[in-house]
């Protein structure tokens, strides 16, 4: 994490934000369609600088076995845009927001998964009082986790999204 970021996006707890992925700045160039995989979004208190067990997951979307579509397919169809809701119960303050795509096209081999992360700074307003416990990043995934070491081309009936469960408001 770089402490040099100066822009902060203000959001209200419970609101929906739009995150975007783009390969080269062109809204039509999101990511290669071959890079199938899930989308994950985490938050961490800003004062942590992202260090330690501070990252809590607020969103995940993986594979739909009925439609045979991945989150990446949805992103491409939606010009790289994804709606994510900030939990209502989050305590006001500064946070890091980490969005990531896990590309699984080579994940049938150890160390074949490719992570595409991006971070932003948020200031969350509202009346919440919770800062959920979290996991370290790096460290939230193991190289041999079923959602990290996986052959997506062979009999994929379901996909176990890696990492902790999504934090849910009480």
HUDA-V551697 format. One record per residue. N is the residue number from 0. RES is the residue in three letters. PHI is phi in whole degrees, -180 to 180 (NA if undefined). OMEGA is omega in radians with two decimals (none if undefined). Layout:
n->N res->RES phi->PHI omega->OMEGA
n->N res->RES phi->PHI omega->OMEGA
This chain:
n->0 res->UNK phi->NA omega->3.09
n->1 res->UNK phi->-100 omega->3.13
n->2 res->UNK phi->-77 omega->-3.03
n->3 res->UNK phi->-91 omega->3.13
n->4 res->UNK phi->-64 omega->-3.11
n->5 res->UNK phi->-114 omega->-3.12
n->6 res->UNK phi->-90 omega->3.11
n->7 res->UNK phi->-129 omega->3.14
n->8 res->UNK phi->-98 omega->3.10
n->9 res->UNK phi->-82 omega->3.11
n->10 res->UNK phi->-140 omega->3.09
n->11 res->UNK phi->-100 omega->3.06
n->12 res->UNK phi->-55 omega->-3.10
n->13 res->UNK phi->93 omega->-3.14
n->14 res->UNK phi->-85 omega->3.10
n->15 res->UNK phi->-103 omega->3.08
n->16 res->UNK phi->-111 omega->3.09
n->17 res->UNK phi->-111 omega->3.04
n->18 res->UNK phi->-105 omega->-3.08
n->19 res->UNK phi->-135 omega->3.00
n->20 res->UNK phi->-121 omega->3.06
n->21 res->UNK phi->-146 omega->-3.10
n->22 res->UNK phi->-69 omega->-3.05
n->23 res->UNK phi->-135 omega->3.13
n->24 res->UNK phi->89 omega->3.11
n->25 res->UNK phi->-85 omega->-3.07
n->26 res->UNK phi->-60 omega->3.11
n->27 res->UNK phi->-83 omega->-3.08
n->28 res->UNK phi->-111 omega->-3.04
n->29 res->UNK phi->-82 omega->3.14
n->30 res->UNK phi->-165 omega->3.12
n->31 res->UNK phi->-60 omega->3.12
n->32 res->UNK phi->-62 omega->3.11
n->33 res->UNK phi->-75 omega->-3.06
n->34 res->UNK phi->-87 omega->-3.11
n->35 res->UNK phi->-64 omega->3.08
n->36 res->UNK phi->166 omega->-3.10
n->37 res->UNK phi->-85 omega->3.01
n->38 res->UNK phi->-116 omega->-3.13
n->39 res->UNK phi->-135 omega->3.09
n->40 res->UNK phi->-134 omega->-3.13
n->41 res->UNK phi->-123 omega->2.98
n->42 res->UNK phi->-131 omega->3.05
n->43 res->UNK phi->-148 omega->3.08
n->44 res->UNK phi->-58 omega->-3.08
n->45 res->UNK phi->-58 omega->-3.08
n->46 res->UNK phi->-65 omega->3.10
n->47 res->UNK phi->-75 omega->-3.02
n->48 res->UNK phi->54 omega->3.10
n->49 res->UNK phi->77 omega->-3.05
n->50 res->UNK phi->-100 omega->3.09
n->51 res->UNK phi->98 omega->-3.11
n->52 res->UNK phi->-83 omega->-2.99
n->53 res->UNK phi->-119 omega->-3.06
n->54 res->UNK phi->-87 omega->3.07
n->55 res->UNK phi->-114 omega->-3.06
n->56 res->UNK phi->-83 omega->3.11
n->57 res->UNK phi->-112 omega->-3.11
n->58 res->UNK phi->-159 omega->2.96
n->59 res->UNK phi->-152 omega->3.03
n->60 res->UNK phi->-147 omega->-3.04
n->61 res->UNK phi->-117 omega->-3.02
n->62 res->UNK phi->-122 omega->3.07
n->63 res->UNK phi->-105 omega->-3.08
n->64 res->UNK phi->-68 omega->3.10
n->65 res->UNK phi->-72 omega->-3.11
n->66 res->UNK phi->-94 omega->-3.07
n->67 res->UNK phi->62 omega->-3.12
n->68 res->UNK phi->-113 omega->3.06
n->69 res->UNK phi->-101 omega->3.04
n->70 res->UNK phi->-57 omega->3.11
n->71 res->UNK phi->-58 omega->3.10
n->72 res->UNK phi->-62 omega->3.12
n->73 res->UNK phi->-65 omega->3.11
n->74 res->UNK phi->-60 omega->-3.13
n->75 res->UNK phi->-61 omega->3.14
n->76 res->UNK phi->-66 omega->-3.11
n->77 res->UNK phi->-108 omega->3.11
n->78 res->UNK phi->53 omega->3.05
n->79 res->UNK phi->83 omega->-3.06
n->80 res->UNK phi->-103 omega->-3.13
n->81 res->UNK phi->-144 omega->3.10
n->82 res->UNK phi->-89 omega->-3.13
n->83 res->UNK phi->-134 omega->3.13
n->84 res->UNK phi->-97 omega->3.04
n->85 res->UNK phi->-80 omega->-3.09
n->86 res->UNK phi->-55 omega->-3.14
n->87 res->UNK phi->-59 omega->-2.97
n->88 res->UNK phi->-85 omega->-3.10
n->89 res->UNK phi->-67 omega->3.12
n->90 res->UNK phi->-65 omega->3.09
n->91 res->UNK phi->-58 omega->3.09
n->92 res->UNK phi->146 omega->-3.13
n->93 res->UNK phi->-84 omega->-3.14
n->94 res->UNK phi->-141 omega->2.89
n->95 res->UNK phi->-93 omega->3.06
n->96 res->UNK phi->-115 omega->3.14
n->97 res->UNK phi->-117 omega->3.04
n->98 res->UNK phi->-108 omega->3.12
n->99 res->UNK phi->-151 omega->2.96
n->100 res->UNK phi->-111 omega->3.01
n->101 res->UNK phi->-105 omega->-3.14
n->102 res->UNK phi->-84 omega->-2.98
n->103 res->UNK phi->-111 omega->-3.08
n->104 res->UNK phi->-63 omega->3.08
n->105 res->UNK phi->-118 omega->-3.01
n->106 res->UNK phi->-76 omega->3.07
n->107 res->UNK phi->-73 omega->3.09
n->108 res->UNK phi->-111 omega->3.08
n->109 res->UNK phi->-56 omega->-3.10
n->110 res->UNK phi->68 omega->-3.13
n->111 res->UNK phi->-87 omega->3.12
n->112 res->UNK phi->-66 omega->3.09
n->113 res->UNK phi->-116 omega->3.12
n->114 res->UNK phi->-98 omega->3.08
n->115 res->UNK phi->-121 omega->-3.11
n->116 res->UNK phi->-93 omega->3.02
n->117 res->UNK phi->-153 omega->-3.13
n->118 res->UNK phi->-127 omega->3.05
n->119 res->UNK phi->-144 omega->3.06
n->120 res->UNK phi->-105 omega->3.10
n->121 res->UNK phi->-121 omega->2.85
n->122 res->UNK phi->-118 omega->-3.09
n->123 res->UNK phi->-95 omega->3.03
n->124 res->UNK phi->-109 omega->3.12
n->125 res->UNK phi->141 omega->-3.07
n->126 res->UNK phi->-115 omega->-3.11
n->127 res->UNK phi->-69 omega->3.12
n->128 res->UNK phi->-140 omega->-3.06
n->129 res->UNK phi->-112 omega->2.88
n->130 res->UNK phi->-120 omega->-3.06
n->131 res->UNK phi->-62 omega->3.03
n->132 res->UNK phi->-70 omega->-3.04
n->133 res->UNK phi->-141 omega->-3.13
n->134 res->UNK phi->-126 omega->3.07
n->135 res->UNK phi->-82 omega->2.97
n->136 res->UNK phi->-131 omega->0.04
n->137 res->UNK phi->-71 omega->3.11
n->138 res->UNK phi->125 omega->-3.12
n->139 res->UNK phi->-73 omega->-3.13
n->140 res->UNK phi->-122 omega->3.01
n->141 res->UNK phi->-107 omega->-3.09
n->142 res->UNK phi->-57 omega->-3.10
n->143 res->UNK phi->-108 omega->3.03
n->144 res->UNK phi->-57 omega->-3.12
n->145 res->UNK phi->-58 omega->3.10
n->146 res->UNK phi->-90 omega->3.13
n->147 res->UNK phi->-108 omega->3.08
n->148 res->UNK phi->-105 omega->-3.00
n->149 res->UNK phi->-153 omega->3.04
n->150 res->UNK phi->-98 omega->-3.08
n->151 res->UNK phi->-78 omega->-3.10
n->152 res->UNK phi->-100 omega->-3.04
n->153 res->UNK phi->-128 omega->3.02
n->154 res->UNK phi->47 omega->-3.14
n->155 res->UNK phi->-89 omega->3.12
n->156 res->UNK phi->-92 omega->3.09
n->157 res->UNK phi->-151 omega->-3.12
n->158 res->UNK phi->-129 omega->3.10
n->159 res->UNK phi->-84 omega->-3.14
n->160 res->UNK phi->-66 omega->-3.10
n->161 res->UNK phi->-74 omega->3.08
n->162 res->UNK phi->93 omega->-3.11
n->163 res->UNK phi->-73 omega->3.04
n->164 res->UNK phi->-68 omega->3.08
n->165 res->UNK phi->-69 omega->3.06
n->166 res->UNK phi->-68 omega->3.12
n->167 res->UNK phi->-117 omega->3.04
n->168 res->UNK phi->-60 omega->3.08
n->169 res->UNK phi->-77 omega->none
